[in-house]
Amino acid sequence: MDNIPKINRRDFLSSAATFAASFTIVPSNVIAGLGKIPPSDQLAVANIGCGTQGLREMGSLLQNPKVRVVAVCDVNKFSTDYFDWSPYGIRDDIRKTIGDETWWEGKPGIPGGRDIGQEYVEKFYSKNKPSGKYKGCASYEDYRELFAKEKGIDAVKIMTPDHTHAPIALAAMSNKMHVVTHKPIANRLLEGRKVIQKAKDSGLVTHLLAWSDRPEYRQIKAWMDAGLIGELKEIHNWSYRPVWQQWTKKPTESQPIPEGLNWELWLGSVPNLPYHKNYTHNVFRGWYEFGGGSVADMGHYSLFPLFETLGINRSPLSARAFGTTTREEINQVYQWVKNDVAFPASCTIKWQFPAQASLPAFDLFWYDGGMKPFACEELEVDGKDTPEEGLMIVGTKGKILGGFRGENPVLLPESTKMQGRDSERINSREVERMRDSWVESMLEGKQTPGSFTRAQCITDTINLGAVALRAGKKVEFDSNLVNITNDESANQFLIREYRSGWEI
């Protein structure tokens, strides 16, 4: 039958002994031999967030035989006004996964919402049904209702706007569900701390999707351990992001709330704001209320695994940031616009880190929006410039340069320092990486390398950068007290003003 009563792995295992007394259980190897995986070896997952990224990653979930997507949730029922990197990327991904090259044929726009998410799941699973039909994926507007009604869920995957990650993760863990989330864990430092502490206290398996296996970083560490660049002084990381439009002030005109969108639920913890299309879908990242800027969007990918590889787990002591300025014409006079609502179009951030267990104190630099370090002398010797995106490790005796996530790292100057080290070169396009490790970890009940419990330093770092941008000055941070010590007013940026009933 298509509408199979849901039983999660925990309940299955706990009740197996009772069932065994009166029923004969078909061995799992027999079921597996028929091309099926028994419920006890599958992870029942609820996917929360069916926008562009939620749908883009849905295919890998569905095609993983150890995952069963049992529910989807999104505050948007259905619309075709999403923004994405290409006009047909989402459509083509869904077509390939469900095996239907006609899906969405002749329809306009980029689709998203819980109706599309549910359709995607059921079309995929129907392929393996003799009837060609499947109706086993529940759909919800409100994640709180999902948690109240769906008792067979092992894990939730959070693919919603940044400002909602923390409340959903906390609620999921309170309901004894494992959690995997897109970056960031939270877009406020104190919220991040609360989620991480909850993960530690609950013992549930958690995973921040920005973690990835980086053999390049292990090569970089090996060169550092061998003393090839001396002691660490600086880390530089730069991205061309943001690619979305940035605004400098909130919209003043009001717009009607689109049919099918629950605006109150979309806002979540954020105090009431009138709806405007410039807040939603793929453009939320630029707003201080809803996003974390380019450093949260991309910095997690490059820096989280780097921190893990190099053993950086002590949070920064301070942060200082500068962003682009904006002027507008008012009565024939160009005046400076004070932007206290959104991340700048480009910025640079400097964090000062204390000594780590095996590293001296060092500085970390972030650049985005087209900003990047000038070419160092070692690059100029080879007639090269800094790449559009990159990572550079600076030591007292030398430097290492790689792509944004350390791809294809080289010692500088490459023309001389890499001589005799050709065998150590890493081609990032050819290396094997661990993928979907969180699925196996949750089935086995063990933490992943990207566990929330390991992510306090990166979460503090990213969110402290946003605090420095908003404060407009260097902020000194006491990691133990979780407090800005040199500017009391800057502490307001560690948390948010909460809408009544949504406090964390």
N, C-alpha and C positions, 0 to 999 in steps of 0.2 A: 504493500500500500504506500501511496505517496505521502500521506499525512501521518508520518510515524511519530508516536509519542516521544518527546525529547527526554533523553536520560544522559546526564553528563558523566564524564569519566570518573569523577569522585564518587557519585552515587552508584555507578556501575560496579566499581571495585568494592565499595562498602557492602553492597547487597549480594555480591557474587556467592558468598558462602551460604546465605539463606536460600538462594535459588538452587544451589547445587543439591540441596537436600531432597528436592522434589522434581528437578528437571535435569535433563542431560544437556549440557552446554556443548555446542559444536566447537571443536578446537579452532583456535584462531588461525592456525596454519592451513586448515582446510578452507576456511572462509577466504583467507588471503590467496589461496591457490585458485579460487574462483574469480579472482580479480577484485575482491572486496576486502576492505580493512574493517575489523570488528570495532564496535563503538568504544571499547576499552582502549583502543590504540589510536583513537581520533581525538582531536581537540575541537570542541564545540565553540565557535567564535561568533561574537556579535560585532559587526562592523559599524562604527558610529562615525558618520561623515561620508556623504556620497557626492562630494564635489569632484573637481577634476583629479586631485591627487588620490582621493579615496577610490575613485573608479579606475584610475591608472594602475593602482597597486592591487585591485581586486582580482585581476587575472591570475597573479601568482598564488594568491590564497586559494582560489577555486581549483587550480591545477595541482595543488599539493595534496596528495592522497591522505595525508595525516591530518588534514583540516576539513571540518565541515562548517560552512557558514550557515548559521541557523537563524540569524536576524540581522536586519539593517535598520539604521536610525538616521534621520536627518530632519532638521527643522524646516527644510524646504521640500515640498511635495514633488514638484517637477517644474523645471524651466529650461530654456535653451539659451540663456544669456550669460553663460559662464565665459570667463577669459582663460585662455590656455596658450601654450607655446606654438601650437599649430592648429589649423581649422579642422583637421580630420584625425588628429592623433588618438583622441579618446574613442572616436567611432571605430577606427581601424583596429585598435587594441581589442575592443569588445567583439568585433567581427571575427577576429582571429581566434579568440578564446572560445566563443560559442560555436564556431564553425559555420557561420552564416554570412556570406559576403554581401547579402542584400540588406542586412540590418541597418536601419536608419536611412535607407535609400530615399533620396528626394526630399528629405526633411531638412529644415534650416537650423542654423545655429549649433552651439556646443551644448549637449544635454547634460543634465545632472539632477540630483534630488533622489529622495528615497524610492520613488516609483521606478526610476531607472536602475537603482541599486538592486531592488527586489527582482525586477525583470531580468537583470544580468545573471543573478544567482540562479534563478529558476530555469532560465533557458540553458544554462550550462549543465545543471544536474539532470535536466530532462533528457539530455543526450544518451544517458545510460539507463533510461527507463524503457521497458518494452512498449509502454503506451506512448512514449514520446512526450509525456507531460509530467510536471513536478510542481507541487504547491506547498513546499515545506519551509519557506523562508518567511518569517514574520517581519512586519514593517511597523516602525514606530516614529512618531514625531518628537517625543520627549524621552530622553534616556532614562529619566527617573521612572517612567511607566514601564519601560523595557525591563529595568532591573527588578521592578516589583512583580512583573508577570512571568518573565522567562526564568525559570528556576534551573534549567539544564545547561547554563552557559559556563564554560570553563574559563574563557578569556575574552577580553574586549580589545579591539583595535581602534584607537582614537585618531581620527583623521579630520578633525574639526578645526576652526580658527584657533589661533594660539591662546586667546584669553579664556577659552573654555576647557583647555587641557587639564588644568589642575582640579576643578570641581568634578569633572567626569571621572578622572583617575581616582580621586578620593572616594567617590561614591561606589565605584566598582570594587575597590579594595574592601570597603565596608561591607560589601555583599559577597566577600570571599572569592572574588574573581581575579585571575591574573591580568596584567595590563601591559599592552604594548602601545606606544604612542609615537606619533610624529614629533619632530622637534618644534618648540622646546617643551620641557616638562611643564614649565609655567613661564609666563612673561612678566612675572614679578618675583623678585628674589625671595621674599618671605614665603610666598605661595610654593615656590620650588622646594624650599626647606621643609615645609609641612608635608608635601607629597613624598619626598625622600624619606622623611622620618616615618611616615605611615608605611612605606614599603619595608623599611627595616623592622618595624614593630610587628607587621602582619606576617612576615615570612613568605608572602606570596611572591611568585616569580614576576619580575618586571623587566621591560626592555625598552630602551630609547633607540628608535630606528636609525638615528644618525650614526650610531656605531657601525663600523665596518672593519673587516679584517684587512689590514694594510701591510703586506710584506715589505713595501717600500719603507715604512717606518722602522721595521726591524733592521733593514739595511742601514738606514740613517743612524739608528742607535748603535749598531755595531761599529760604524766609523767613529762615532763619538766616544764609545768605550775604548777604542783603540788609540784615542788621543790625537786623531788626525786633524781636528780643528781646535784643539786645546779645550779650555773650559767654556761652557756655554755663557754667552753674554746676552744675546737677543734672539727672538723668534719673530719673523715677519710673515704675514699672511694677507693676501689681497685677492679681491673678487671684483668683477665688473658689475655685479648686482648693485642696485635693484634694477629689475627689468620692468616692474610695474610702475604706473604713474604715481608720483609723489605729490601730496598737497601740502600747503603751508598754513591753512586754516580750515575750520569746519565749514561745511556747506551752510548757507543761510536760508536757501529756499527749501520748502518742504515738498516731499514727493509721496504719492500714494503707495502704501505697502502692497507689493505684488501679491496677487492671488496665490494662495498655497504656501506663502512664507509666514512662519510664526516669528514675527520680529521680536517679541518679548523673550522668547526662548533663545533667539540668536544673540541678543544682548547678554543674556545670562547674568553674570555678576556686575556688569557695567551699569552705572546709573542711567536712567531713561534718557534716550536721545531720539529725535525724530528720524524716521527712516530716510536713507539716501543711498542710491546705488553705488556711490563712491566708497562706501564702507564694506560692502559685501563681496562674496565670491573670492576671486584670486587677488584682490587689491587690499585686503584687510591688513596685510603685513606692515604697511608703511605707517599705520596709526599707532601712537603710544598706547592707546586703550586696548586695541585689538591684536596687535602684532609685536614683533620683536626686532623689526628692521632686517637689513641684509646680514648683520652679524649673527642673528638668530637663525635666519633662513639658511645660510651657508656655513657660517663659522663652526656650527656643531659638527658638520661632516668632516671638516679638516682637523679641527682641534681636539674633539673628544677622543678619537683613537690615538692622536699624537700624545695627549696627556697620559692615556693609559699605557702606551708603549714606553714613554720616557719616565714614568713614575711621578707625574705631576699631580699631586692630590691635595696640596695646601693652597687655599684660595688666595687671590691677590690682596695685596696690602692697600692698593690705591688704584684709581683710574682717572684719566684725563682725556677729554675728547674735544674735537673741533669738527664743525660741520659747515657745509656751504650756506651762504646767506642769500636772502631773496629780497628784492625791492619791487614795489608796484607803484603805478602812477595814480596819484590822487590830486585832483585839481591842478593838473599840469606840473606836478612836482613828484619826482620819484622818492619814495619814502621806504625806509627799512621796515620789513615785516617781521615782527617777533613771532617766531614759530615755536609754540609750546604744546602743539598737538600731534606732530608727526615727525618721524625721522627725516633728517636732511637728505637731499638728493645724493650727496656723497659725504663721507666723513673719514676721519682717522682717529683711532683710539689707542691709547697707551696704558697698559697695566704694569704695575710693579709687583713682581712675585717674590715671596721669601724663599730662602734656601729650602730645597726639597731633600728627601732622604739621601739621594745620590747626585743632586745637582746644586750648584751655587745659586744665589739670588740672580734673577734675570728679568729682562723686560720683554713684554709681548706687545707687538704692534699689529693693528688691523687697519686695512684700507679698503674702501669700496667706492662704487659709483665712478670708476675711471681713475681713481687715485691709486698710486703704487709707489714703491721706493724707486729712487733714481738708480740707474745702473751703477753697481759698485766697480771699483778699479779692476777686480778680477774678471768681470764680464767685459769691460772695455778692452782689456788685453786681447780677448778673443773676438773683438768687434761685434759684441752682442749687447742687447738691451734686456731689461727685465721683461718677462712675458706678460701677456694680458692678465693672466691669473697665475698666482704662484705661491710657493712657500720657500722661505730662506732661513736657514739656521746659521747664526753668526757666533763664532767662537773667538777665543783670544789668538788663535793661530791660523784660522781659515774659515771657510764657509761651505755650506751645502745648499744647492738649489734644486728644486723640483717643481712639478706642477702644483696646482692648487691643493691637492691632497697628497703631495709628495711624489706624484707620478714621475717615473724615470729620473731618480735623483742622481746628481753628479757632484763631485768635489770641484771647487773653483780655485784657480782657472782650470776649466775642463781640459784644455789643450796640454797641460802639464801634469796636473794632479791625478788625472784618470789614467795616465800611462801605466801599463802593467796591471790595471784593475778592470780590464774589459770583462773578465769572467764574473765580476761582481755586479755588472750592470743588470738592472731589472727592467724588463719591458712590461709596462703596466697592462698592456692589452693582452698579454699572454699568461699572466699569473692566475692561479686558481685561488679562489676566495671562499670562505665560509659564507653560506647564504641561508636565510631563514633559520638561523640557529635557535631563535626563540621558540619555534614550534617544538623542536626536540627537547629543549630545556624545560618547557612547561609540561610536556608529557612525562618527563622524568622527574619533575619537581626540583630542579636545580637552577640556580641563578645563571644568567647569561653574561658574557663579557660586557654587554651594554646595559647591565642592570642599573636601575635608578640608584641603587645603593652605592654605585661607583661613580655617580654623575654629579655629586655635589660641587666639585671644583669647577667643572665646565658650566654648570647652571649658574653658580655664583658669578663666574667670569662674564658670561654673556649678559646677564641682567645688570651687573654692576656697570658695564659699558653703557647701557641705556640710561642708568642713573647719572653717569657723568655727562652724557649729552644733555639731559634735561636740566641738570644743575648748572651747567655752563662754567664749571670750575673743577679743579682737581678735588676728588673726594677720597678721603682716607677711610678705610674699611677695617673694622674689627670683626674678624670671622667668628670669634667665640661669642661675642655679645650680639652679633648680627646687627651692627649699628654703624652709621657714618659718624665718625668722631669729630670731624672738623667743621661740620655744617649741619646743625640740627634740622634745618628746613629740608635738607636733601633726603632725610629719612622717610618723608612722605612718598618718595618714589620707590621705596622698597616694597610697598604694599599698594593697594588701590582703595578708593572710596567704593563701598559696596552698595548695590541696590538692596533695599529691604527684602529679607527672606533669602538672599543669596550669599550671605556672609560665609567666609571661610575662616 
